[in-house]
Amino acid sequence: MDTVVLQQLGNDNWGMILSVLFYVMFFLYLFTDLPQKAQFVRYERGVASRLSLIEGLIVESINKVKSYLSKLGIKDNGKFVDATLENYFVIEPVSIEPTDIIKRLDHVITVNEQKFKNDLEKLAPELSIHTRNNIAVSLSIASALYTVYK
């Protein structure tokens, strides 16, 4: 009878290995920070994929603005668009004091769009006001995407 019990225990190496592996995994899960690291890696991959999506939208909008400007015959359009995206930013009003926050934000956006229009007028004064408005809106969209990306 002793030999039967020993044979059964000796042949059950896979069960023992799986049991030890389960206990080791349980210990690692319970007493280390591996679950948090795994969750962080998942979140990081999600953020990276969303950022690459936004980056694609930025590149597409910049290329559309540059091609539109070159179609209109404006020289140094790449330099102008890059300078516009790098040098313009919007500082949002403080949200702690909600009094007239919408008016303040509207004022900031309006001033920023007016700055785009003034710079376009200096760059190409021969363009009609409607064309300048279209370019200013396109630049503000590209600038907003670029700000979100940063």
C-alpha positions as CSV (number, residue, x, y, z in Angstrom):
1,M,0.0,0.0,0.0
2,D,2.9,2.4,0.7
3,T,4.3,1.8,-2.8
4,V,0.9,2.7,-4.3
5,V,0.8,6.0,-2.4
6,L,4.4,6.8,-3.3
7,Q,3.8,6.0,-7.0
8,Q,0.8,8.3,-7.0
9,L,2.8,11.1,-5.4
10,G,5.7,10.6,-7.7
11,N,3.6,10.7,-10.9
12,D,1.9,13.9,-9.9
13,N,4.8,16.2,-10.7
14,W,2.8,18.4,-13.0
15,G,0.2,19.0,-10.3
16,M,2.9,20.0,-7.8
17,I,4.5,22.3,-10.4
18,L,1.2,24.0,-11.2
19,S,0.4,24.3,-7.5
20,V,3.8,25.9,-6.7
21,L,3.4,28.2,-9.8
22,F,-0.1,29.2,-8.6
23,Y,1.2,30.0,-5.1
24,V,4.1,32.0,-6.6
25,M,1.8,34.0,-8.9
26,F,-0.6,34.6,-6.0
27,F,2.3,35.8,-3.8
28,L,3.6,38.1,-6.6
29,Y,0.1,39.5,-7.2
30,L,-0.7,40.1,-3.5
31,F,2.6,41.3,-2.1
32,T,4.3,43.2,-5.0
33,D,3.4,46.1,-7.2
34,L,3.2,44.0,-10.4
35,P,-0.6,44.5,-10.9
36,Q,-0.1,48.3,-10.8
37,K,2.8,48.1,-13.2
38,A,0.7,46.1,-15.6
39,Q,-2.1,48.5,-15.4
40,F,0.3,51.4,-15.9
41,V,1.6,49.8,-19.1
42,R,-1.9,49.3,-20.4
43,Y,-2.8,52.9,-19.7
44,E,0.5,54.1,-21.2
45,R,-0.2,52.2,-24.4
46,G,-3.7,53.7,-24.6
47,V,-2.4,57.2,-24.2
48,A,0.4,56.6,-26.8
49,S,-2.1,55.4,-29.3
50,R,-4.4,58.4,-28.7
51,L,-1.4,60.7,-29.0
52,S,-0.4,59.1,-32.3
53,L,-4.0,59.7,-33.5
54,I,-3.8,63.4,-32.6
55,E,-0.4,63.6,-34.2
56,G,-1.8,62.3,-37.4
57,L,-4.6,64.9,-37.3
58,I,-2.0,67.6,-36.6
59,V,0.1,66.6,-39.6
60,E,-2.9,66.4,-41.8
61,S,-4.2,69.8,-40.8
62,I,-0.8,71.4,-41.2
63,N,-0.3,69.9,-44.6
64,K,-3.8,71.1,-45.7
65,V,-3.1,74.7,-44.5
66,K,0.4,74.7,-46.2
67,S,-1.1,73.3,-49.5
68,Y,-3.9,75.9,-49.4
69,L,-1.4,78.7,-48.8
70,S,0.9,77.5,-51.6
71,K,-2.1,77.2,-53.9
72,L,-2.8,80.9,-53.2
73,G,0.8,81.7,-54.1
74,I,2.1,82.6,-50.7
75,K,5.8,82.1,-50.4
76,D,7.5,80.8,-47.2
77,N,4.2,79.3,-46.1
78,G,5.9,76.4,-44.2
79,K,7.9,78.8,-42.2
80,F,4.9,80.9,-41.4
81,V,2.7,78.0,-40.3
82,D,5.5,76.5,-38.2
83,A,6.1,79.9,-36.5
84,T,2.4,80.3,-35.9
85,L,2.1,76.9,-34.3
86,E,5.2,77.3,-32.1
87,N,4.7,80.9,-31.0
88,Y,1.0,81.1,-30.3
89,F,-0.7,79.6,-27.3
90,V,-3.7,80.4,-25.2
91,I,-3.7,80.7,-21.5
92,E,-7.1,79.8,-20.2
93,P,-8.7,82.0,-17.6
94,V,-8.5,80.8,-14.0
95,S,-11.4,78.4,-13.4
96,I,-11.4,79.0,-9.6
97,E,-13.5,82.1,-10.1
98,P,-16.3,81.2,-12.4
99,T,-17.7,84.7,-12.7
100,D,-17.9,85.4,-16.5
101,I,-15.6,82.6,-17.4
102,I,-17.3,82.1,-20.7
103,K,-16.8,85.8,-21.6
104,R,-13.2,85.6,-20.6
105,L,-12.6,82.5,-22.6
106,D,-14.4,84.0,-25.6
107,H,-12.2,87.1,-25.4
108,V,-9.0,85.0,-25.3
109,I,-10.1,83.0,-28.4
110,T,-11.2,86.1,-30.2
111,V,-7.9,87.9,-29.6
112,N,-6.0,84.8,-30.7
113,E,-8.0,84.6,-33.9
114,Q,-7.6,88.3,-34.6
115,K,-3.8,87.9,-34.2
116,F,-3.9,85.1,-36.8
117,K,-5.8,87.5,-39.2
118,N,-3.4,90.4,-38.6
119,D,-0.4,88.2,-39.3
120,L,-2.0,86.9,-42.4
121,E,-2.7,90.4,-43.6
122,K,1.0,91.3,-43.1
123,L,2.0,88.1,-45.0
124,A,-0.4,88.4,-47.9
125,P,-2.3,91.7,-48.1
126,E,-3.6,90.9,-51.5
127,L,-5.9,88.2,-50.2
128,S,-9.6,88.8,-49.7
129,I,-11.0,89.0,-46.2
130,H,-12.9,85.8,-46.7
131,T,-9.8,83.9,-47.7
132,R,-7.9,85.3,-44.8
133,N,-10.8,84.3,-42.5
134,N,-10.7,80.8,-43.9
135,I,-6.9,80.5,-43.4
136,A,-7.2,82.0,-39.9
137,V,-9.8,79.4,-38.9
138,S,-7.7,76.6,-40.3
139,L,-4.7,77.9,-38.4
140,S,-6.6,78.1,-35.2
141,I,-7.8,74.5,-35.6
142,A,-4.2,73.4,-36.2
143,S,-3.1,75.4,-33.3
144,A,-5.7,74.0,-31.0
145,L,-4.8,70.4,-32.0
146,Y,-1.1,71.2,-31.5
147,T,-1.8,72.7,-28.1
148,V,-3.7,69.5,-27.1
149,Y,-0.8,67.4,-28.4
150,K,1.7,69.3,-26.4
